[in-house]
């Protein structure tokens, strides 16, 4: 099994791998892989009440700017790509506005995926952001791990997603991170070494 040894990202080592403020392809790739494509609106809470209606690759707002509901018309994969680019652009702007330290592209990709899933409000109030802005990047993966709850209960799928995002933050290839997360995490106590 391949492991990644992260290299510390300090302002003088970021260099050519510095995030340019856009949406890194790795962020889009991981969101597409984790969210999956759905042409029809679906309740992301499954059988449980109180979920959020989404469409495409997890968009909660349609192309006209309306919240997705069960009555939202089906979309094509090309339309879902446009919604995803729009939404990921918003997540990238949120990360850029709130993170005050230089980021490597892989770090930005992981944070954009995290914000896409959890929202900028959660980023703004998180210890993760405090640690990151204090230059304590080594603590970010452990902070990501804390965000696995849904309605007060830990969820295995969210733990896998957080591990994949943490691995990407450290520099792992996004496809490898997603595959390993689903292959190696079978229990809420699992958190494999990167």
C-alpha positions as CSV (number, residue, x, y, z in Angstrom):
1,X,0.0,0.0,0.0
2,X,1.4,3.4,-0.9
3,X,1.7,6.1,1.7
4,X,2.2,9.8,1.4
5,X,4.8,11.6,3.4
6,X,3.5,15.2,3.5
7,X,6.0,17.9,3.0
8,X,5.5,20.9,5.2
9,X,4.1,23.9,3.4
10,X,5.6,27.1,4.5
11,X,5.5,30.3,2.6
12,X,9.0,29.6,1.2
13,X,8.2,26.0,0.1
14,X,4.8,26.6,-1.5
15,X,6.4,28.0,-4.7
16,X,5.1,26.6,-8.0
17,X,2.5,24.5,-6.2
18,X,0.9,27.6,-4.7
19,X,-2.9,27.7,-5.1
20,X,-4.0,30.4,-7.6
21,X,-7.4,30.9,-6.1
22,X,-9.3,28.9,-8.7
23,X,-10.9,25.5,-8.3
24,X,-8.2,22.8,-8.6
25,X,-9.2,19.8,-10.8
26,X,-8.6,17.6,-7.7
27,X,-11.4,19.3,-5.9
28,X,-13.9,18.8,-8.7
29,X,-12.7,15.2,-9.2
30,X,-13.2,14.3,-5.5
31,X,-16.6,15.9,-5.3
32,X,-17.8,14.1,-8.4
33,X,-16.5,10.8,-7.1
34,X,-18.0,11.3,-3.6
35,X,-21.3,12.8,-4.5
36,X,-22.1,10.8,-7.7
37,X,-24.3,12.1,-10.5
38,X,-28.1,12.2,-10.0
39,X,-30.3,13.5,-12.9
40,X,-33.4,13.6,-10.6
41,X,-33.7,15.5,-7.3
42,X,-33.0,13.4,-4.3
43,X,-33.1,13.9,-0.5
44,X,-29.5,13.5,0.6
45,X,-30.8,12.3,4.0
46,X,-32.2,9.2,2.4
47,X,-35.1,7.6,4.4
48,X,-34.7,10.0,7.3
49,X,-36.8,13.2,7.5
50,X,-35.3,16.6,7.3
51,X,-32.8,16.2,4.5
52,X,-31.7,18.6,1.9
53,X,-32.9,18.1,-1.7
54,X,-30.0,18.0,-4.2
55,X,-29.4,17.3,-7.8
56,X,-26.5,16.6,-10.2
57,X,-23.4,16.3,-8.1
58,X,-24.9,17.6,-4.9
59,X,-26.1,21.0,-5.9
60,X,-28.8,22.5,-3.6
61,X,-29.7,25.4,-5.9
62,X,-30.8,24.9,-9.6
63,X,-29.5,26.9,-12.6
64,X,-32.3,29.6,-12.1
65,X,-31.1,30.2,-8.5
66,X,-34.0,28.3,-6.8
67,X,-33.6,25.7,-4.0
68,X,-33.9,22.2,-5.3
69,X,-37.1,20.5,-4.4
70,X,-38.8,17.2,-5.4
71,X,-40.4,19.1,-8.3
72,X,-37.2,20.4,-9.8
73,X,-36.9,19.1,-13.4
74,X,-34.3,16.5,-14.2
75,X,-31.0,17.7,-15.6
76,X,-28.3,16.3,-17.9
77,X,-24.8,15.5,-16.8
78,X,-23.6,18.5,-18.8
79,X,-26.0,20.7,-16.8
80,X,-24.8,19.1,-13.6
81,X,-21.2,20.0,-14.5
82,X,-22.2,23.6,-14.9
83,X,-23.9,23.6,-11.5
84,X,-20.8,21.9,-10.0
85,X,-18.4,24.5,-11.4
86,X,-20.6,27.3,-10.1
87,X,-20.9,25.8,-6.6
88,X,-17.2,24.9,-6.4
89,X,-16.3,28.4,-7.5
90,X,-18.3,29.7,-4.6
91,X,-16.5,27.3,-2.2
92,X,-13.1,28.4,-3.6
93,X,-14.0,32.0,-3.0
94,X,-15.1,31.2,0.6
95,X,-11.8,29.4,1.3
96,X,-9.8,32.3,-0.3
97,X,-11.6,34.9,1.9
98,X,-11.2,33.0,5.2
99,X,-7.9,31.3,4.9
100,X,-5.1,33.8,5.6
101,X,-2.0,31.6,5.0
102,X,-0.6,30.5,1.7
103,X,-2.0,27.2,0.5
104,X,-0.7,24.5,-1.7
105,X,-3.0,23.4,-4.5
106,X,-3.7,20.0,-2.8
107,X,-4.6,21.8,0.5
108,X,-7.0,24.1,-1.3
109,X,-8.6,21.2,-3.1
110,X,-9.3,19.4,0.2
111,X,-10.7,22.6,1.8
112,X,-12.9,23.4,-1.2
113,X,-14.4,19.9,-1.1
114,X,-14.9,20.2,2.7
115,X,-16.7,23.6,2.3
116,X,-18.7,22.3,-0.6
117,X,-20.0,19.5,1.7
118,X,-20.3,21.4,5.0
119,X,-20.8,25.0,4.0
120,X,-18.9,28.2,4.7
121,X,-20.7,28.8,8.0
122,X,-19.1,25.7,9.4
123,X,-15.7,26.7,8.1
124,X,-16.0,30.2,9.6
125,X,-16.8,28.8,13.1
126,X,-14.4,25.9,13.0
127,X,-11.3,25.2,15.1
128,X,-9.9,23.9,11.8
129,X,-9.9,27.4,10.4
130,X,-8.3,28.8,13.6
131,X,-5.5,26.2,13.5
132,X,-5.0,26.7,9.8
133,X,-4.7,30.5,10.1
134,X,-2.4,30.1,13.0
135,X,0.0,28.2,10.6
136,X,-0.7,24.9,12.3
137,X,-1.4,22.9,9.1
138,X,-0.3,19.6,10.6
139,X,-3.4,19.7,12.8
140,X,-5.8,20.1,9.9
141,X,-6.4,16.4,9.2
142,X,-7.3,15.7,12.8
143,X,-9.7,18.7,12.7
144,X,-11.3,17.4,9.5
145,X,-11.9,14.1,11.3
146,X,-14.2,15.8,13.8
147,X,-16.8,16.7,11.1
148,X,-18.5,13.3,10.7
149,X,-21.8,13.9,12.5
150,X,-25.2,14.1,11.0
151,X,-28.1,14.9,13.4
152,X,-25.9,14.1,16.4
153,X,-24.7,10.8,15.2
154,X,-21.4,9.9,13.5
155,X,-21.8,8.6,9.9
156,X,-19.4,6.2,8.3
157,X,-19.7,7.8,4.8
158,X,-18.8,11.2,6.3
159,X,-15.8,9.6,8.1
160,X,-14.6,8.2,4.8
161,X,-15.1,11.6,3.1
162,X,-13.2,13.4,5.8
163,X,-10.3,10.9,5.6
164,X,-10.1,11.3,1.8
165,X,-10.1,15.1,2.2
166,X,-7.4,14.9,4.9
167,X,-5.3,12.7,2.7
168,X,-5.7,15.1,-0.3
169,X,-4.8,18.0,2.0
170,X,-1.5,16.1,2.7
171,X,-0.8,15.6,-1.0
172,X,-2.3,12.2,-1.8
173,X,-3.8,11.7,-5.3
174,X,-7.6,12.3,-5.0
175,X,-8.5,9.0,-6.7
176,X,-6.2,7.0,-4.5
177,X,-7.5,8.9,-1.4
178,X,-11.2,8.1,-2.3
179,X,-10.4,4.4,-3.1
180,X,-8.4,3.9,0.1
181,X,-11.1,5.6,2.2
182,X,-13.8,3.2,1.0
183,X,-11.5,0.2,1.0
184,X,-9.8,0.7,4.4
185,X,-12.5,2.3,6.6
186,X,-15.2,-0.1,7.7
187,X,-15.8,1.2,11.2
188,X,-16.3,4.6,12.8
189,X,-13.1,4.0,14.8
190,X,-11.0,3.5,11.6
191,X,-8.6,6.3,10.6
192,X,-5.8,4.7,8.6
193,X,-2.3,6.2,8.5
194,X,-1.8,8.4,5.4
